[in-house]
Amino acid sequence: MNILWLQASGCGGCTMSLLCAEDPNVIDLLEGAGLRFLWHPALSLETGGEVRALLDRIAMGEVALDILCVEGAIARGPRGTGRFQMLSGTGRSVLDWVRQLAPLARHVVAVGSCAAFGGVTSAGENPSDAAGLQYEGTHRGGVLPAAFRPGGGLPVINIAGCPTHPDWVTETLMLLAQDALGADDLDALARPLFFAQHLVHHGCPKNEFYEYKASATQLCEMGCMMEHLGCVGTQAVGDCNIRPWNGSGSCTRGGYPCISCTAPEFEEPKHAFTETPKVAGIPVGLPSDMPKAWFMALASLSKAATPERLSKNAVADRVEVVPSPRKPNG
């Protein structure tokens, strides 16, 4: 299957993340699945006139386009022309190219939250009028209409994340190559369920602290970051802690709170990322599937039962109290 990868308004971080795919690396992995890049701006050798000729051949239907991947939000300004971002040498905006090529593709994939929902590129006053491919924030309909469907019949597939996990990209592409990704395999925001059916909370190394509500008060501390430091891992979708990045890493494993970067409008939470908004001392953002009264009752019981080991380690930058050895029976 042929993949054309375009980079729009973004930082290129999703490509950098993709290059971190390991065992095997991304090139060997895709080749083994029968996937090849027609062109990728960072990975392909072709430049200049060669790329322009390729794009023209795709546009005329001379080269089959199985998967169109777009990384980064699409700038629609000024005044809907898209000329804030031109595809170099073509005399046309990225907006024009995406709108022409998307209907020719069998599948369209938004790589990263910028391409999916607008992301960081659309934050603030959004002077470039940037939007995602099929979403503008939480609203259906972005650069492409809400009802748009390419040849394969699926909506734009949103591999959200900032940046997105390399395995999410490669697994999605391999599923498409095997015709094994259907509408029932996507969630309500068209994110693949193989990662969107999990919460970042699942597998988090701070879960024992969370269970006893033993909370950190500063970023350098070991405790749960939900109560004071803005972590929304109990509400954010992603299997980041089940299959860590590069085999060992994730935001919470690195001591930084989850900011739900796989969700639309995560970039503007209306408070500092490392602060937990509260009302009467109660965090506003509670686990998405738990009634507030239940959470508060369980939290009170948990805090009352917190082992000294956890309460002390939670506000330390390293283990200060180790688990006590179990006493032998008899």
ZADO-1210 file (C-alpha; in nm, 4 decimals, padded with zeros to 6 digits):
<atoms>
<atom x="00.0000" y="00.0000" z="00.0000" code="MET" pos="1"/>
<atom x="00.1197" y="00.3491" z="-00.0888" code="ASN" pos="2"/>
<atom x="00.1434" y="00.6183" z="00.1785" code="ILE" pos="3"/>
<atom x="00.1747" y="00.9908" z="00.1116" code="LEU" pos="4"/>
<atom x="00.2716" y="01.1837" z="00.4234" code="TRP" pos="5"/>
<atom x="00.2237" y="01.5606" z="00.4338" code="LEU" pos="6"/>
<atom x="00.3404" y="01.7888" z="00.7128" code="GLN" pos="7"/>
<atom x="00.1263" y="02.0923" z="00.7811" code="ALA" pos="8"/>
<atom x="00.1257" y="02.3415" z="01.0708" code="SER" pos="9"/>
<atom x="00.3040" y="02.1661" z="01.3535" code="GLY" pos="10"/>
<atom x="00.6393" y="02.0999" z="01.5136" code="CYS" pos="11"/>
<atom x="00.7253" y="01.7729" z="01.3381" code="GLY" pos="12"/>
<atom x="00.7237" y="01.5982" z="01.6752" code="GLY" pos="13"/>
<atom x="00.5040" y="01.3111" z="01.5565" code="CYS" pos="14"/>
<atom x="00.7598" y="01.2206" z="01.2890" code="THR" pos="15"/>
<atom x="01.0358" y="01.2422" z="01.5504" code="MET" pos="16"/>
<atom x="00.8311" y="01.0132" z="01.7725" code="SER" pos="17"/>
<atom x="00.7693" y="00.7709" z="01.4858" code="LEU" pos="18"/>
<atom x="01.1430" y="00.7388" z="01.4313" code="LEU" pos="19"/>
<atom x="01.1673" y="00.6072" z="01.7876" code="CYS" pos="20"/>
<atom x="00.9785" y="00.2892" z="01.6966" code="ALA" pos="21"/>
<atom x="01.1930" y="-00.0043" z="01.8020" code="GLU" pos="22"/>
<atom x="01.2269" y="-00.3781" z="01.7411" code="ASP" pos="23"/>
<atom x="01.1865" y="-00.3468" z="01.4470" code="PRO" pos="24"/>
<atom x="01.2453" y="00.0110" z="01.3394" code="ASN" pos="25"/>
<atom x="00.9724" y="00.1935" z="01.1498" code="VAL" pos="26"/>
<atom x="01.1200" y="00.1395" z="00.8025" code="ILE" pos="27"/>
<atom x="01.1616" y="-00.2363" z="00.8419" code="ASP" pos="28"/>
<atom x="00.8241" y="-00.2624" z="01.0137" code="LEU" pos="29"/>
<atom x="00.6336" y="-00.0916" z="00.7334" code="LEU" pos="30"/>
<atom x="00.8206" y="-00.2739" z="00.4595" code="GLU" pos="31"/>
<atom x="00.7420" y="-00.6052" z="00.6237" code="GLY" pos="32"/>
<atom x="00.3721" y="-00.5127" z="00.6216" code="ALA" pos="33"/>
<atom x="00.3759" y="-00.4184" z="00.2537" code="GLY" pos="34"/>
<atom x="00.3582" y="-00.0443" z="00.3215" code="LEU" pos="35"/>
<atom x="00.5791" y="00.2069" z="00.1474" code="ARG" pos="36"/>
<atom x="00.6113" y="00.5821" z="00.1479" code="PHE" pos="37"/>
<atom x="00.5443" y="00.7458" z="-00.1839" code="LEU" pos="38"/>
<atom x="00.6890" y="01.0464" z="-00.0103" code="TRP" pos="39"/>
<atom x="00.7602" y="01.1672" z="00.3412" code="HIS" pos="40"/>
<atom x="00.9173" y="01.5147" z="00.3814" code="PRO" pos="41"/>
<atom x="01.1689" y="01.3977" z="00.6406" code="ALA" pos="42"/>
<atom x="01.2368" y="01.0391" z="00.5310" code="LEU" pos="43"/>
<atom x="01.2273" y="01.0434" z="00.1508" code="SER" pos="44"/>
<atom x="01.5099" y="01.1283" z="-00.0863" code="LEU" pos="45"/>
<atom x="01.2961" y="01.3016" z="-00.3467" code="GLU" pos="46"/>
<atom x="01.2865" y="01.6816" z="-00.3409" code="THR" pos="47"/>
<atom x="01.1810" y="01.9730" z="-00.5572" code="GLY" pos="48"/>
<atom x="01.0618" y="01.8851" z="-00.9046" code="GLY" pos="49"/>
<atom x="01.0492" y="01.5136" z="-00.8262" code="GLU" pos="50"/>
<atom x="00.7948" y="01.5709" z="-00.5505" code="VAL" pos="51"/>
<atom x="00.5908" y="01.8141" z="-00.7578" code="ARG" pos="52"/>
<atom x="00.5725" y="01.5590" z="-01.0381" code="ALA" pos="53"/>
<atom x="00.4678" y="01.2869" z="-00.7928" code="LEU" pos="54"/>
<atom x="00.1921" y="01.5025" z="-00.6482" code="LEU" pos="55"/>
<atom x="00.0640" y="01.5824" z="-00.9956" code="ASP" pos="56"/>
<atom x="00.0580" y="01.2133" z="-01.0883" code="ARG" pos="57"/>
<atom x="-00.1348" y="01.1285" z="-00.7717" code="ILE" pos="58"/>
<atom x="-00.3787" y="01.4130" z="-00.8370" code="ALA" pos="59"/>
<atom x="-00.4379" y="01.2845" z="-01.1921" code="MET" pos="60"/>
<atom x="-00.4958" y="00.9295" z="-01.0678" code="GLY" pos="61"/>
<atom x="-00.1834" y="00.7878" z="-01.2296" code="GLU" pos="62"/>
<atom x="-00.0433" y="00.6743" z="-00.8927" code="VAL" pos="63"/>
<atom x="-00.2692" y="00.4953" z="-00.6449" code="ALA" pos="64"/>
<atom x="-00.2995" y="00.6633" z="-00.3068" code="LEU" pos="65"/>
<atom x="-00.3915" y="00.4077" z="-00.0431" code="ASP" pos="66"/>
<atom x="-00.3242" y="00.6137" z="00.2695" code="ILE" pos="67"/>
<atom x="-00.2942" y="00.9896" z="00.3038" code="LEU" pos="68"/>
<atom x="-00.1269" y="01.0796" z="00.6345" code="CYS" pos="69"/>
<atom x="-00.1305" y="01.4402" z="00.7502" code="VAL" pos="70"/>
<atom x="00.0787" y="01.5628" z="01.0416" code="GLU" pos="71"/>
<atom x="00.0009" y="01.9036" z="01.1877" code="GLY" pos="72"/>
<atom x="-00.3057" y="02.1248" z="01.1749" code="ALA" pos="73"/>
<atom x="-00.4106" y="02.2873" z="00.8479" code="ILE" pos="74"/>
<atom x="-00.3910" y="02.6670" z="00.8281" code="ALA" pos="75"/>
<atom x="-00.7016" y="02.8029" z="00.6587" code="ARG" pos="76"/>
<atom x="-00.6098" y="03.1699" z="00.6781" code="GLY" pos="77"/>
<atom x="-00.6099" y="03.4313" z="00.5558" code="PRO" pos="78"/>
<atom x="-00.9831" y="03.4430" z="00.4850" code="ARG" pos="79"/>
<atom x="-01.0114" y="03.0764" z="00.3943" code="GLY" pos="80"/>
<atom x="-00.7397" y="03.0792" z="00.1265" code="THR" pos="81"/>
<atom x="-00.4881" y="02.8683" z="00.3168" code="GLY" pos="82"/>
<atom x="-00.2094" y="03.0858" z="00.1827" code="ARG" pos="83"/>
<atom x="-00.0542" y="03.1240" z="00.5246" code="PHE" pos="84"/>
<atom x="00.0985" y="02.7826" z="00.4484" code="GLN" pos="85"/>
<atom x="00.2061" y="02.7061" z="00.0943" code="MET" pos="86"/>
<atom x="00.3424" y="02.3726" z="-00.0245" code="LEU" pos="87"/>
<atom x="00.6793" y="02.4934" z="-00.1432" code="SER" pos="88"/>
<atom x="00.7310" y="02.5099" z="-00.5172" code="GLY" pos="89"/>
<atom x="00.3752" y="02.4164" z="-00.6093" code="THR" pos="90"/>
<atom x="00.2167" y="02.7599" z="-00.5897" code="GLY" pos="91"/>
<atom x="-00.0680" y="02.6053" z="-00.3916" code="ARG" pos="92"/>
<atom x="-00.1542" y="02.5928" z="-00.0246" code="SER" pos="93"/>
<atom x="-00.1419" y="02.2793" z="00.1870" code="VAL" pos="94"/>
<atom x="-00.5148" y="02.3346" z="00.2364" code="LEU" pos="95"/>
<atom x="-00.5740" y="02.3024" z="-00.1386" code="ASP" pos="96"/>
<atom x="-00.3621" y="01.9917" z="-00.1683" code="TRP" pos="97"/>
<atom x="-00.5302" y="01.8158" z="00.1239" code="VAL" pos="98"/>
<atom x="-00.8769" y="01.8906" z="-00.0091" code="ARG" pos="99"/>
<atom x="-00.7812" y="01.7563" z="-00.3519" code="GLN" pos="100"/>
<atom x="-00.5928" y="01.4474" z="-00.2397" code="LEU" pos="101"/>
<atom x="-00.8153" y="01.3296" z="00.0477" code="ALA" pos="102"/>
<atom x="-01.1022" y="01.2135" z="-00.1799" code="PRO" pos="103"/>
<atom x="-00.8511" y="01.0178" z="-00.3907" code="LEU" pos="104"/>
<atom x="-00.7188" y="00.8193" z="-00.0944" code="ALA" pos="105"/>
<atom x="-00.8577" y="00.4917" z="00.0317" code="ARG" pos="106"/>
<atom x="-00.7888" y="00.6015" z="00.3899" code="HIS" pos="107"/>
<atom x="-00.7042" y="00.9375" z="00.5487" code="VAL" pos="108"/>
<atom x="-00.5098" y="00.9418" z="00.8750" code="VAL" pos="109"/>
<atom x="-00.4565" y="01.2400" z="01.1048" code="ALA" pos="110"/>
<atom x="-00.1245" y="01.1862" z="01.2818" code="VAL" pos="111"/>
<atom x="-00.1177" y="01.3671" z="01.6146" code="GLY" pos="112"/>
<atom x="-00.3659" y="01.5920" z="01.7919" code="SER" pos="113"/>
<atom x="-00.2908" y="01.8933" z="01.5735" code="CYS" pos="114"/>
<atom x="-00.3971" y="01.7078" z="01.2599" code="ALA" pos="115"/>
<atom x="-00.6876" y="01.5463" z="01.4435" code="ALA" pos="116"/>
<atom x="-00.8375" y="01.8386" z="01.6336" code="PHE" pos="117"/>
<atom x="-00.6230" y="02.1489" z="01.5781" code="GLY" pos="118"/>
<atom x="-00.4078" y="02.0960" z="01.8853" code="GLY" pos="119"/>
<atom x="-00.1442" y="02.3399" z="02.0048" code="VAL" pos="120"/>
<atom x="-00.1341" y="02.5030" z="01.6601" code="THR" pos="121"/>
<atom x="-00.4901" y="02.6284" z="01.7063" code="SER" pos="122"/>
<atom x="-00.4430" y="02.7514" z="02.0643" code="ALA" pos="123"/>
<atom x="-00.4864" y="03.1095" z="02.1760" code="GLY" pos="124"/>
<atom x="-00.6423" y="03.3455" z="01.9263" code="GLU" pos="125"/>
<atom x="-00.5531" y="03.1092" z="01.6394" code="ASN" pos="126"/>
<atom x="-00.4421" y="03.3811" z="01.3946" code="PRO" pos="127"/>
<atom x="-00.3763" y="03.1280" z="01.1159" code="SER" pos="128"/>
<atom x="-00.7290" y="02.9815" z="01.1530" code="ASP" pos="129"/>
<atom x="-00.5789" y="02.6338" z="01.1938" code="ALA" pos="130"/>
<atom x="-00.8034" y="02.3306" z="01.2290" code="ALA" pos="131"/>
<atom x="-00.7863" y="01.9539" z="01.2252" code="GLY" pos="132"/>
<atom x="-00.8724" y="01.7446" z="00.9241" code="LEU" pos="133"/>
<atom x="-01.2270" y="01.6497" z="01.0262" code="GLN" pos="134"/>
<atom x="-01.2575" y="01.8233" z="01.3629" code="TYR" pos="135"/>
<atom x="-01.2183" y="02.1763" z="01.4858" code="GLU" pos="136"/>
<atom x="-01.1640" y="02.1140" z="01.8536" code="GLY" pos="137"/>
<atom x="-01.4609" y="01.9097" z="01.9713" code="THR" pos="138"/>
<atom x="-01.6760" y="02.0120" z="01.6757" code="HIS" pos="139"/>
<atom x="-01.7189" y="01.7835" z="01.3745" code="ARG" pos="140"/>
<atom x="-01.6159" y="01.9399" z="01.0490" code="GLY" pos="141"/>
<atom x="-01.2729" y="02.0949" z="01.0057" code="GLY" pos="142"/>
<atom x="-01.0759" y="02.1234" z="00.6837" code="VAL" pos="143"/>
<atom x="-01.2875" y="01.8357" z="00.5527" code="LEU" pos="144"/>
<atom x="-01.6662" y="01.8146" z="00.6024" code="PRO" pos="145"/>
<atom x="-01.8085" y="01.6135" z="00.8909" code="ALA" pos="146"/>
<atom x="-01.9683" y="01.3711" z="00.6452" code="ALA" pos="147"/>
<atom x="-01.6500" y="01.3186" z="00.4405" code="PHE" pos="148"/>
<atom x="-01.5529" y="00.9580" z="00.3764" code="ARG" pos="149"/>
<atom x="-01.2644" y="00.8499" z="00.1521" code="PRO" pos="150"/>
<atom x="-01.2789" y="00.5385" z="-00.0656" code="GLY" pos="151"/>
<atom x="-01.2411" y="00.2961" z="00.2251" code="GLY" pos="152"/>
<atom x="-01.5584" y="00.4247" z="00.3875" code="GLY" pos="153"/>
<atom x="-01.4068" y="00.5245" z="00.7222" code="LEU" pos="154"/>
<atom x="-01.3930" y="00.8783" z="00.8574" code="PRO" pos="155"/>
<atom x="-01.0561" y="01.0422" z="00.9052" code="VAL" pos="156"/>
<atom x="-00.8729" y="00.8172" z="01.1539" code="ILE" pos="157"/>
<atom x="-00.7445" y="01.0277" z="01.4420" code="ASN" pos="158"/>
<atom x="-00.4215" y="00.8951" z="01.5910" code="ILE" pos="159"/>
<atom x="-00.4271" y="01.1631" z="01.8572" code="ALA" pos="160"/>
<atom x="-00.1429" y="01.2492" z="02.0944" code="GLY" pos="161"/>
<atom x="00.1096" y="01.5292" z="02.1323" code="CYS" pos="162"/>
<atom x="00.3192" y="01.3731" z="02.0058" code="PRO" pos="163"/>
<atom x="00.1483" y="01.0479" z="01.9232" code="THR" pos="164"/>
<atom x="00.2953" y="00.7150" z="02.0326" code="HIS" pos="165"/>
<atom x="00.5020" y="00.5527" z="01.7524" code="PRO" pos="166"/>
<atom x="00.3266" y="00.2186" z="01.8062" code="ASP" pos="167"/>
<atom x="-00.0138" y="00.3802" z="01.7574" code="TRP" pos="168"/>
<atom x="00.0919" y="00.5004" z="01.4135" code="VAL" pos="169"/>
<atom x="00.2533" y="00.1773" z="01.2984" code="THR" pos="170"/>
<atom x="-00.0259" y="-00.0414" z="01.4372" code="GLU" pos="171"/>
<atom x="-00.2924" y="00.1696" z="01.2659" code="THR" pos="172"/>
<atom x="-00.1105" y="00.1560" z="00.9325" code="LEU" pos="173"/>
<atom x="-00.0602" y="-00.2194" z="00.9583" code="MET" pos="174"/>
<atom x="-00.4272" y="-00.2745" z="01.0431" code="LEU" pos="175"/>
<atom x="-00.5260" y="-00.0704" z="00.7391" code="LEU" pos="176"/>
<atom x="-00.2874" y="-00.2747" z="00.5239" code="ALA" pos="177"/>
<atom x="-00.4650" y="-00.5900" z="00.6394" code="GLN" pos="178"/>
<atom x="-00.8111" y="-00.4338" z="00.5959" code="ASP" pos="179"/>
<atom x="-00.8596" y="-00.5081" z="00.9653" code="ALA" pos="180"/>
<atom x="-00.9706" y="-00.1667" z="01.0926" code="LEU" pos="181"/>
<atom x="-01.3414" y="-00.0949" z="01.0668" code="GLY" pos="182"/>
<atom x="-01.5851" y="00.1640" z="01.1954" code="ALA" pos="183"/>
<atom x="-01.6487" y="-00.0454" z="01.5081" code="ASP" pos="184"/>
<atom x="-01.2774" y="-00.0262" z="01.5874" code="ASP" pos="185"/>
<atom x="-01.2920" y="00.3520" z="01.6346" code="LEU" pos="186"/>
<atom x="-01.4268" y="00.5480" z="01.9306" code="ASP" pos="187"/>
<atom x="-01.6675" y="00.8433" z="01.9136" code="ALA" pos="188"/>
<atom x="-01.3809" y="01.0747" z="01.8126" code="LEU" pos="189"/>
<atom x="-01.2531" y="00.8320" z="01.5458" code="ALA" pos="190"/>
<atom x="-00.9526" y="00.7290" z="01.7552" code="ARG" pos="191"/>
<atom x="-00.8500" y="00.3621" z="01.7212" code="PRO" pos="192"/>
<atom x="-00.9861" y="00.1657" z="02.0137" code="LEU" pos="193"/>
<atom x="-00.6733" y="-00.0429" z="02.0581" code="PHE" pos="194"/>
<atom x="-00.5301" y="00.2525" z="02.2492" code="PHE" pos="195"/>
<atom x="-00.8433" y="00.4609" z="02.3152" code="ALA" pos="196"/>
<atom x="-01.0155" y="00.1877" z="02.5155" code="GLN" pos="197"/>
<atom x="-00.7562" y="00.2311" z="02.7895" code="HIS" pos="198"/>
<atom x="-00.6905" y="00.5119" z="03.0349" code="LEU" pos="199"/>
<atom x="-00.3470" y="00.6610" z="03.0951" code="VAL" pos="200"/>
<atom x="-00.4144" y="00.5668" z="03.4587" code="HIS" pos="201"/>
<atom x="-00.3943" y="00.1978" z="03.3663" code="HIS" pos="202"/>
<atom x="-00.0463" y="00.0759" z="03.4504" code="GLY" pos="203"/>
<atom x="00.0687" y="00.4062" z="03.5989" code="CYS" pos="204"/>
<atom x="00.3574" y="00.3439" z="03.8443" code="PRO" pos="205"/>
<atom x="00.1965" y="00.5907" z="04.0858" code="LYS" pos="206"/>
<atom x="-00.1223" y="00.3866" z="04.1211" code="ASN" pos="207"/>
<atom x="-00.0485" y="00.2695" z="04.4743" code="GLU" pos="208"/>
<atom x="-00.0168" y="00.6328" z="04.5801" code="PHE" pos="209"/>
<atom x="-00.3446" y="00.7063" z="04.3996" code="TYR" pos="210"/>
<atom x="-00.5271" y="00.4240" z="04.5779" code="GLU" pos="211"/>
<atom x="-00.4368" y="00.5691" z="04.9180" code="TYR" pos="212"/>
<atom x="-00.4629" y="00.9324" z="04.8022" code="LYS" pos="213"/>
<atom x="-00.1016" y="00.9862" z="04.9007" code="ALA" pos="214"/>
<atom x="-00.0356" y="01.2979" z="04.6967" code="SER" pos="215"/>
<atom x="00.2701" y="01.4816" z="04.5750" code="ALA" pos="216"/>
<atom x="00.2805" y="01.8567" z="04.6293" code="THR" pos="217"/>
<atom x="00.5675" y="01.9345" z="04.3906" code="GLN" pos="218"/>
<atom x="00.6769" y="01.7884" z="04.0574" code="LEU" pos="219"/>
<atom x="00.9917" y="01.6378" z="04.2051" code="CYS" pos="220"/>
<atom x="00.7967" y="01.4205" z="04.4475" code="GLU" pos="221"/>
<atom x="00.6888" y="01.0589" z="04.4054" code="MET" pos="222"/>
<atom x="00.3225" y="01.0694" z="04.5056" code="GLY" pos="223"/>
<atom x="00.0042" y="01.0794" z="04.2977" code="CYS" pos="224"/>
<atom x="-00.0270" y="01.4018" z="04.0991" code="MET" pos="225"/>
<atom x="-00.4059" y="01.4111" z="04.0665" code="MET" pos="226"/>
<atom x="-00.4918" y="01.6004" z="04.3856" code="GLU" pos="227"/>
<atom x="-00.2528" y="01.8943" z="04.3506" code="HIS" pos="228"/>
<atom x="-00.0554" y="01.8813" z="04.0262" code="LEU" pos="229"/>
<atom x="-00.3208" y="01.8604" z="03.7546" code="GLY" pos="230"/>
<atom x="-00.2861" y="01.4972" z="03.6457" code="CYS" pos="231"/>
<atom x="-00.5928" y="01.3777" z="03.4525" code="VAL" pos="232"/>
<atom x="-00.4711" y="01.0252" z="03.3820" code="GLY" pos="233"/>
<atom x="-00.7950" y="00.8842" z="03.5285" code="THR" pos="234"/>
<atom x="-00.9878" y="01.0634" z="03.2517" code="GLN" pos="235"/>
<atom x="-00.7467" y="01.0577" z="02.9564" code="ALA" pos="236"/>
<atom x="-00.7465" y="00.7828" z="02.6944" code="VAL" pos="237"/>
<atom x="-00.4248" y="00.6102" z="02.5975" code="GLY" pos="238"/>
<atom x="-00.2227" y="00.3016" z="02.6807" code="ASP" pos="239"/>
<atom x="00.0936" y="00.5043" z="02.7481" code="CYS" pos="240"/>
<atom x="00.1643" y="00.3213" z="03.0740" code="ASN" pos="241"/>
<atom x="00.0692" y="-00.0217" z="02.9409" code="ILE" pos="242"/>
<atom x="00.3152" y="-00.0031" z="02.6506" code="ARG" pos="243"/>
<atom x="00.5626" y="00.2643" z="02.7600" code="PRO" pos="244"/>
<atom x="00.7452" y="00.4774" z="02.5078" code="TRP" pos="245"/>
<atom x="01.0724" y="00.3198" z="02.3996" code="ASN" pos="246"/>
<atom x="01.0022" y="00.0351" z="02.6383" code="GLY" pos="247"/>
<atom x="01.0224" y="00.2329" z="02.9615" code="SER" pos="248"/>
<atom x="00.8948" y="00.5911" z="02.9425" code="GLY" pos="249"/>
<atom x="00.5712" y="00.7867" z="02.9842" code="SER" pos="250"/>
<atom x="00.4774" y="01.1284" z="03.1189" code="CYS" pos="251"/>
<atom x="00.3745" y="01.0015" z="03.4599" code="THR" pos="252"/>
<atom x="00.6725" y="00.7660" z="03.4804" code="ARG" pos="253"/>
<atom x="00.8886" y="01.0720" z="03.4227" code="GLY" pos="254"/>
<atom x="00.7189" y="01.2584" z="03.7071" code="GLY" pos="255"/>
<atom x="00.4988" y="01.4876" z="03.4953" code="TYR" pos="256"/>
<atom x="00.1183" y="01.4902" z="03.5138" code="PRO" pos="257"/>
<atom x="-00.0930" y="01.3593" z="03.2280" code="CYS" pos="258"/>
<atom x="-00.2496" y="01.6541" z="03.0417" code="ILE" pos="259"/>
<atom x="-00.4800" y="01.4392" z="02.8230" code="SER" pos="260"/>
<atom x="-00.2995" y="01.5228" z="02.5006" code="CYS" pos="261"/>
<atom x="-00.5092" y="01.2689" z="02.3082" code="THR" pos="262"/>
<atom x="-00.8242" y="01.4784" z="02.3625" code="ALA" pos="263"/>
<atom x="-00.9534" y="01.7753" z="02.1648" code="PRO" pos="264"/>
<atom x="-00.8845" y="02.1153" z="02.3217" code="GLU" pos="265"/>
<atom x="-00.6362" y="01.9733" z="02.5740" code="PHE" pos="266"/>
<atom x="-00.4115" y="02.2656" z="02.4825" code="GLU" pos="267"/>
<atom x="-00.6382" y="02.5167" z="02.6578" code="GLU" pos="268"/>
<atom x="-00.7464" y="02.3706" z="02.9926" code="PRO" pos="269"/>
<atom x="-00.8163" y="02.7216" z="03.1325" code="LYS" pos="270"/>
<atom x="-00.5692" y="02.6600" z="03.4138" code="HIS" pos="271"/>
<atom x="-00.2010" y="02.5759" z="03.4435" code="ALA" pos="272"/>
<atom x="-00.1219" y="02.2210" z="03.3335" code="PHE" pos="273"/>
<atom x="00.0403" y="02.1474" z="03.6700" code="THR" pos="274"/>
<atom x="-00.2447" y="02.2796" z="03.8850" code="GLU" pos="275"/>
<atom x="-00.5586" y="02.0943" z="03.9912" code="THR" pos="276"/>
<atom x="-00.8661" y="02.3169" z="03.9882" code="PRO" pos="277"/>
<atom x="-01.0747" y="02.2683" z="04.3028" code="LYS" pos="278"/>
<atom x="-01.4071" y="02.3757" z="04.4465" code="VAL" pos="279"/>
<atom x="-01.4181" y="02.3809" z="04.8269" code="ALA" pos="280"/>
<atom x="-01.0959" y="02.1811" z="04.8257" code="GLY" pos="281"/>
<atom x="-01.2407" y="01.9077" z="04.6041" code="ILE" pos="282"/>
<atom x="-01.0740" y="01.8466" z="04.2653" code="PRO" pos="283"/>
<atom x="-01.3039" y="01.9368" z="03.9775" code="VAL" pos="284"/>
<atom x="-01.1677" y="01.6675" z="03.7465" code="GLY" pos="285"/>
<atom x="-01.2619" y="01.3355" z="03.9021" code="LEU" pos="286"/>
<atom x="-01.2460" y="00.9925" z="03.7375" code="PRO" pos="287"/>
<atom x="-01.4870" y="01.0065" z="03.4445" code="SER" pos="288"/>
<atom x="-01.6934" y="00.7019" z="03.5427" code="ASP" pos="289"/>
<atom x="-01.7218" y="00.7519" z="03.9206" code="MET" pos="290"/>
<atom x="-01.9897" y="00.9598" z="04.1000" code="PRO" pos="291"/>
<atom x="-01.8398" y="01.2430" z="04.3030" code="LYS" pos="292"/>
<atom x="-01.9972" y="01.1307" z="04.6307" code="ALA" pos="293"/>
<atom x="-01.8507" y="00.7842" z="04.5936" code="TRP" pos="294"/>
<atom x="-01.5082" y="00.9231" z="04.5149" code="PHE" pos="295"/>
<atom x="-01.5099" y="01.1509" z="04.8190" code="MET" pos="296"/>
<atom x="-01.6188" y="00.8677" z="05.0491" code="ALA" pos="297"/>
<atom x="-01.3511" y="00.6351" z="04.9157" code="LEU" pos="298"/>
<atom x="-01.0893" y="00.9097" z="04.9286" code="ALA" pos="299"/>
<atom x="-01.1623" y="00.9771" z="05.2959" code="SER" pos="300"/>
<atom x="-01.1328" y="00.6087" z="05.3822" code="LEU" pos="301"/>
<atom x="-00.8170" y="00.5717" z="05.1748" code="SER" pos="302"/>
<atom x="-00.6431" y="00.8663" z="05.3388" code="LYS" pos="303"/>
<atom x="-00.7310" y="00.7291" z="05.6823" code="ALA" pos="304"/>
<atom x="-00.5708" y="00.3966" z="05.5911" code="ALA" pos="305"/>
<atom x="-00.2595" y="00.5296" z="05.4169" code="THR" pos="306"/>
<atom x="00.0505" y="00.3340" z="05.5247" code="PRO" pos="307"/>
<atom x="00.3323" y="00.5446" z="05.6668" code="GLU" pos="308"/>
<atom x="00.5566" y="00.4201" z="05.3862" code="ARG" pos="309"/>
<atom x="00.3342" y="00.5782" z="05.1216" code="LEU" pos="310"/>
<atom x="00.2615" y="00.9010" z="05.3086" code="SER" pos="311"/>
<atom x="00.6330" y="00.9684" z="05.3539" code="LYS" pos="312"/>
<atom x="00.7448" y="00.8557" z="05.0098" code="ASN" pos="313"/>
<atom x="00.4707" y="01.0575" z="04.8396" code="ALA" pos="314"/>
<atom x="00.6362" y="01.3870" z="04.9318" code="VAL" pos="315"/>
<atom x="00.9933" y="01.2659" z="04.8770" code="ALA" pos="316"/>
<atom x="01.1977" y="01.2620" z="04.5574" code="ASP" pos="317"/>
<atom x="01.3155" y="00.9052" z="04.6186" code="ARG" pos="318"/>
<atom x="01.2143" y="00.6043" z="04.8273" code="VAL" pos="319"/>
<atom x="01.2736" y="00.6917" z="05.1891" code="GLU" pos="320"/>
<atom x="01.0768" y="00.4120" z="05.3508" code="VAL" pos="321"/>
<atom x="01.1075" y="00.0672" z="05.1940" code="VAL" pos="322"/>
<atom x="00.8386" y="-00.2031" z="05.2237" code="PRO" pos="323"/>
<atom x="00.8661" y="-00.3998" z="05.5444" code="SER" pos="324"/>
<atom x="00.9629" y="-00.7645" z="05.4945" code="PRO" pos="325"/>
<atom x="00.6816" y="-01.0042" z="05.5575" code="ARG" pos="326"/>
<atom x="00.7104" y="-01.1867" z="05.8862" code="LYS" pos="327"/>
<atom x="00.7255" y="-01.5669" z="05.8458" code="PRO" pos="328"/>
<atom x="00.4278" y="-01.7633" z="05.9740" code="ASN" pos="329"/>
<atom x="00.4875" y="-01.9234" z="06.3123" code="GLY" pos="330"/>
</atoms>
